[in-house]
Amino acid sequence: MIRHSPLGLAELHSHLYGTIRSADYLDYLRDREVDWTSFEIAYERAYGSVPPVRQIIEGHVRGEAGAAGDFHRLFVFAEQDAGSFERFQAKRNLTRNGSEQFNYLNHGYGLPRFLEEVHHFAHKVIDSQRREGIGYAEQRLGLDRDLPPGDARQVFETILNAYADYDGSDFAPRLAVSLPREDPWPLWEAVKDLALGPHGRLLTAIDFCNYEEGHPPKEKKAFFSEVLDFNRRNPERALAILYHVGESYLDKSLESAVRWVHEAAQLGAHRLGHADRTGSRSRPVWTAHKN
């Protein structure tokens, strides 16, 4: 977090679904039917026990005093969780599994419910950040790679429309679209259209995050060139390239991870995420935002 004048604090590395407060998410879940199976499987694989998420939510609905605290501990990645990217991902899957995006892709509930959810949390996160004294926040959002590009465009457009509500206020929200490392090109077409659209000035960056394994930065040379060319042709709607690198590297040595950091910088990335995390290959040390 850095100073940003005249709006005060600026948050440049946050993820929309990673910035939701546990109390807000618990309240959101209380009236919804969620199949927690995939979250429970991933959590048990990472931690060796099945998480009591169903019991906690049922207790919250019944008004049990300790339910909110129990959910907070399950929701937040803290120091006692450090040690592997698998644990980080397992906790992240709580919001993924509980999201209408998951229901839309796996149970056919329909896109409108997911759009309503995204709109709801876009405003919730902004309310939270304003209370913390933040005046400028760039939120990253990545969608499931199985989401059709046309549907993904609607999701990002919904967020931009929500952000437009804050024009002229004391808070400036901005969006960074996370693209899939496997194949960023289909979604890039939608991003370009949105960047040149009516609220395109609120879309400031494209981002690569999540697992790095199997995706060396050099594979993105042509894509980086395309983004930089777009910026030269559209300087008023230029997009920064954000690149998570040196965060997860169980498939290589520390020296190779450092090389990947240099590759990403040399290709033209404007900001690097993590680069390089503290720790060794076998026992990494994580830091995470605490709600």
N, C-alpha and C positions, 0 to 999 in steps of 0.2 A: 504494500500500500504506500502511495506517495502523495505529496502535496500537489493540489491542482488548483490554480488560481483562475477565476475568482470563486470557484465552487467548493473549496475546501479539500477534503481528502478524496483521493482517486483510487479506485480498486481496479487493477488491470489484469488480474489472474483469478477469476472466479468462474464457476460453472453453475448455470441456472439451477439444476437439480442438486448440486452440491452446496448450495447456499440457502436452501430451504431450512427453516428452523424445525426442530423435532416436534415442538408443540403444534405448529401449523400443519405438519404432515399427519400427525396423529389425529387431529380434528378432521382433516380431509378424509381419512380412512374410516372413520367411525360409522358412516352410513353406506359403505361400499362392500360389495362381495368380491373378495380377492382370493385367488388360488395361489397360495404361498409355496407351492411345491418346489419350484425351481430355486427360489431363494433359500429354502431350507436345505436343499441338496448341496448347493454351493457353500453355504455356511458350515454345514457339517463336514464337508470335505476340507475346509480351511481351518476350522476350529475344533473338530472332533466331537461336536455335540449339536443337537437340533435346537435352533433358536426358538424361544417361547413366544414368537410374535403373535400367534393366534390367541393365546391365553392373555397376553398383555392387552391387545385391542379389546377383547371381550371384557376384561376387567375395567378398562377405561369406559366402555359403554355403560357398565354397571355403576360407575362412579367411584371405583376403588382409588384411594388416595395415592398409592404408590405406583399406579400404572404409568403415569406420565414420566416419572423418573426412570422406571425400568425401560420404557421405550427410548428415552433419551440415551441411555447407556448402550442400547442395541443399535441406535441410529448413528451415533457419532463415532468416528474413528479417532481413538485416543492413543496415548503412549503404550498402554498395555496391549494394544492390537498390533504394534509395529513388528516387523519381521519378514513380511513377504507381500508381494503385490497381490497374491491370491486372497489374502485377508482383506486388503483394501478393496478389491473387486467384489468380494463376498458381501461386505457391508454396503457398498454402492448398489448392489443388486436389490436392496430393500426398496429403494425408490423406483428402480427399474421394474421390479416385479409388481409393485403396487400401482404403477402408472397405467393410465388408459391406453398408452401406446402399446404396452404389452398385451392388454386385452384386445385391442384392435387387431393386432397381428396374429394372435393365437386363438381368439375366441369370436372374432367377427363382430364386435360390438359397434363398429363404425367409427369413422374419423371425427365426426362432430364432437363426440365426448372427449376425445383427446385434445381438440382445439379449445374446448371450454377449460380443460385442466391447465393447459399451457397459459392461457389468458389469466386464469386465477392465480397461478404461482408467479407469473411475471409481475403482477401488482403486489403480491405478498412479499416477494423478495425486495422490491423497491421500497416498500414501507419499512421493512426491517433495516435496510441499509441507510435510509434517511435518518432513522432513530440513532444510528451509530455515528452520524456526522459525516457520512460519505456524500459527496456531491456529484461525483462522476463514476460510473461503474460500467465496465465492459463485461457482459455475461456471455459465456461460451455455452453453446448447446450442440450436442451431437445426437443424431437420431439413429435408430436401428437401421442397419444397411439393407434390410428387407423392405423398408418403407419405400414405396414408389416415389420417384423424384417429384412428380406432380403433387402428391400428398405432402411431401416434405416441404415443398415450396409454400403450401398453405399454412403449415405450422410456423415457418419463419415469418411469413407475412402477418400472421396473427400477432406474433411478438412485436414486430415493427409497428403495427397499428396501436398496440398497447403502449409502446414507448412514446409514440407521437402524442399521447395524452399529456405528457409532461413538458411539452414545448413551452418555453418561457418561464418554467418553474425554477426552483432552486436545486433541481436534480436533473442530471443528464444521463439517461440510460443508453447504452449502446450494445449492439449484438455482434458476436463473433461466431460464425458458423463452423462447427467442427465437421470435417470431411473424412470419409473412411480412407484409411491408409491403403486398403486393397485396391480401390478404384475410385478416385475422387472426381473423375470426369463427368459422369451423368449429373451429379448434384451441382457441379460447378456451373453448368448451363443455367440452372435455376438461380444460383447465387448472382450471376452476372445480371440477369434480368431484374432481380430485386435491387441490386446496387444502383441500377440506372433508373429505378422506379421512383414514385413520389416520396417514399420515406427512405430512399437509398442512403442518404447521408447518415442515417442512424445505424447502418451496417458498416462496421469499420474494419473487419478482418475475416480471414479464413484461418482455420486452425486444424492441426493434426494432434491427436492425443490417443490415450489408451495404449494397449500393448504395442511395443516397438518390435518385438521379436519377429524376424523374418522380413522386416521392412526397412532396409538401410536407406538413409536419405538420398543417396545417389540415384535411386530409382525414381525420384521425383524431379529430376533435372528438367524434363520437358514441361512438367506441370508448373514448376516455379517460373520457367521462362514465359509460359502463357499468362500467368498472373501478373508478372512484371510488365509484360507487353500491354495487358489490359490497363494497368496503372498509367503507362505512358500515354495511352490514347484517351484516358478518362481521368485526368489528374484531380478533378473535383470530387470524384467518387472512387479514388484509389483505395485499395484494400491491403492492409498489412498482412504479412504471412507470419503466423504464430506457429511454433513447432515445439511440441514436447519431445525432448530427446535427453538421453542420459538419465531416464527415470526408471525404466524397467529393462534389465539386460541380463537375464539369466542364460542367454544363449551365447554370451561372449565375455571377454575379459574386460577389466576396467580400462585397459589401454584402448581396446576397440571401441568402448563406449565413448571415450574422449575423442577418438577419431570421428565418430558419428556426429558429435557436437560440432567439430570443425567443418565437416561436410555440409551440415545444415546451414551454418553461417556463410560458408563460401558460395552456396547456391543462391543466397539472397534472402534468407529468413530475416525478418525484421526484429522479432523477439523470440527468445528461446525459453521454454519452460523447463525448470529443474536444472539440467545441464551444469553440473552433474550432481546427483543426489549423494548424500553422505553415506558411507558404509562400504562394506565389501560385498563381493558377489554372493557369499553364503549367508551373511547376516546384515542385510541392509537396514538402515535406520530411517524411518519415515517421519515426516512432519505433516500435519494436516490441519485444515481449518476446523476449529471447534465451535459448534453452534452454541 
